[in-house]
Amino acid sequence: MKKIGYSLLVLLLFVGIGFSYIQYKKSDVEDSVVEYLMNQKNISKEDIISSEPFFANLRGDKNWMVSIKLKNDNKTYQYYKSNNKVILESYIEDGEYFTP
């Protein structure tokens, strides 16, 4: 019984570490994008309607992206962070997908 309990504890530990890493990466990218928009693009925090981090299932740094919706703008922007730089990957306008 001790072996089963120990094995279960180790399994839960690995699952918890994996989940924590995913949450950390999503939060880190979201914070970086919001900071970039406020400092580099002079967009106030109140003008950001929503910021939604997500796992994009793309290669490299594009795995971790953030979808941004701004006040008085019909576009939804998607950013990612690579080498400590925030990069606009694409935007969606009227249901159509565009890349810069």
Buried (B, 14 or more C-beta within 10 A) or exposed (E): EEEEEEEEEEEEEEEEEEEEEEEEBBEEBBBBBBEBBBEEEEBEEEEBEEBEBBEBEEEEBBBBBBBBBBEEBEEBBBBBBEEEEBBBBBBBEEEEEEEE
